[in-house]
Amino acid sequence: MAAPTLLLALAAALDPSALRLIPPDAGFLLGIEWRQMLESASGGMLQKRLAESGLSAIPAWASLEKALREDVDAVLATGPTRGMGRSGGQTPLLVIVRGRFDAAAVRKWAPGRAEAYKQYTLLAPRNIKPPTLRLTVLDANTLLLGDRKLVVAAIDRVASARAQIPARLVQRAGELAARHQVWLALEAPPEGFPAQSGAPAQILSQLIGLDFGISFAEGVDL
């Protein structure tokens, strides 16, 4: 366990308010600096592709598109890597969205069943799989989306006085976020990556981690 001040130093480029939401057993962190992308040299092309995507057929798309364009700042996806090495295994996912959100508007985006957990409302959107998917407005600046167990655990960590965060993974993620708008820090699953044949699979089996980033600051840089 690392002290909060040390964790903030390790992840200087990450949103401090999102650090406490990361599961202690997280094996990967995927970041999308959405606001930076929209305001980058490639942002106009990104907004054009979004408008031409055909997503306008989705109910309440107009309000959702407005939120993507004006309200969303960044997205952080995380979860454990255990099970990635098993055939057919699904990795539980927690998505942390930072921006400016209105609870009533969010309920219009994702109509469905609602349940209460502590002082929060967990939404179970209709016709979306898996059935364990939940969405909640944590506060005016944070949305949580993902497997119910991970969402509930993140809510519990908000009230916790001590943060238990995977320091090495957070440090790598902070270094990537400082230079890239899309980035991934990944630890190998405890059981290793799926066994396959051929040279690429042999290399994959030897990996203990992977760092990846794309910058849109001046064009696209991988």
N, C-alpha and C positions, 0 to 999 in steps of 0.2 A: 504494500500500500504506500503510495507516495503522498506527501503533504500537499494540500491544495495549492500553496504558493509555487511549489516545484512543478506541479501539473500545469499551472498557467504558464510557467516559463517554457516548459516542453512544447506546449501547443499555442504559442503566442499568436499564430495566424488563425486559430479556430475560435469560434464564438464561445466564450467562457460559460454562458448559460446553457449551452448544449452539452458541455463536458459531463455534467452530473447525470445526464440522461443515458450515457453510453453504458451498456451492460458490462459488468466486471469481467465476464468471460468472452467479450467480443473478439472475434478473429479477423474481422475486416472492417474498414471504414471507407465508404464511397462518398465523395463530396462533389456537389455541383454548385459552384458559386454563380447562381442564376442571374442576380442583378449585375454582376461584373460582366457576364456574357452578353446580356442585353445592351450594355453600355460600351461594349468593345467594338473594334473595327468590323467584326463579323456579326454584330448584333442585329443590324437591319436585315441581313439575309436570314437570320434565325427567326425573326418575327414574321417575315414573309412566308417562310416554310410552315410556321405554325398556323398562319391564316389560311394556307392552301392545303392543310393536312386532311380536310374532310371531317374533322372532329365536330364541326358545327351541327352535325346530326345528333349529337349527344344532348339529352335534355339538360337545360340550365347551362349550356355551353357558353352563352354570352357572359354570364356572371363569372364563370370559371375562367374564361379567357381573359377577362378584365383583371381578375385576381393574379393570374400568371404574369400579365403585362405590368401591373402596377403594385401588387402587394407582396409577391413572393421575392425574398432576397436570396435564400440559400437552402439547399437540401442536403441532409446528411443521412445516409443509410448505413445500418450496422446490424450485426448479429453474430452468433457463434459460427465457427467453421466446422464443428463436429458434424459428421454425417455427409459432408461434401464428398468424401471418398467412397461412400456406399452407393451402389447402383440404385437409382430411383429415389434416393434420399432427398428430402426437401429441407432447405435451410430456413428456419424462422427469421423473419426480417422485421426490423424496426426502422421507420423513416421519420426523421425529425425535420420539419419544415419551419423555417424562420421567416418572419415577415410581419404583416399586419392583418389580423383576421377578426371577422365578426361571426359570433357563434350562430346567429340566425341565418346568415348567408351560407355558412358551411353546411348546415342541415339541408338547405335547398340543393346543394351540390350532390349530396349523398343521402337521398331519402331511404328510409328503412327503419328497422327496429332500433329502439334506444333503450339502454340500460344505465343504471346509476352505479358508480363506483366512487365511494367517498363523496366529495363535492363535485365530481366530474360526470359528464354524460358521455357514454361510449356509444357510438353509432355503428350499427351493423348494416352496411348498405345492401340493398336488394340486388339479387342476380349477380353477385360478385363472389368469386372463389379465391381462396378457401373460405369456408363459412366462419372460421375463427378470426377473420379480418375485422379490425376495429379502427375507428377514427374518432379522435377527440380533440377539442380545443383546450390545450393545457393552460394557456393564458392569451392575452391579446397579441402576443408576438410568436406563439409557438403552436404548431399542430403536431400531433402524433398519429402515425398510421402504421398498422402492422399486426402481427400475431397478438392475440389478446393477452397471452401470458407476458410478452415483452412490453406491451403497452402498460399493463397493470404494474409490472415491476418498475418501469420508468417513473410512473406516478408515485410509487412508494419511495423511490430514491429522492424525489423532490423534497420530501419532508425529512430525509435523513440528515443528520448533522455531520456525517463523515462520508467522504466520497471514495469509493474503491474503483479505480479506473485502470485499465491496462496501459501502463505508462509507456512501454516501448512502442506499442502501436500508435498511441496518441502522439508521441514525439515524431514518428515518421509521418503521420498524417499532417501535423503542424508544418513540417518542412515542405511537404508537397503543396499544401494550401497556400503557402506564402508565394509560390511561383506559378501556380496553375489554377484554371477555372474548373476543370474536371480532373479528378484524381482518385486513385485507389491505393490503399495500403492493405495488404492481405497477408495473413499468416497461414502457413500450410495447415490443413486439418490434422488433428492428433493422429489419425489413422493413415495419413498421407493422401495424396491425390489419387483418383481412380486409376487402377492398373490397366494399361493398354500395351499394345505392341508397337515396335518401331522406335526410331531415334528420338522423335519429339517426346514420346511417352517416357523414355528413359531420363531425359532432361527434366521432365515434369516431376518424376518420382524423386528427384534429388533436391527439388526446391524446398526451402524452408520459409520463403516469403517472396512477395512481389510488390514492387512500387511502380506506379504508372501515372502519368500526368499529361494533360493537354492544356496549352495556353492559347487564348484567343486575343491577347493584348494587342498584338500587331499581326493580323492574319491568324494563321493556325500553326502552332509549333508543338510537335510531339516529342 
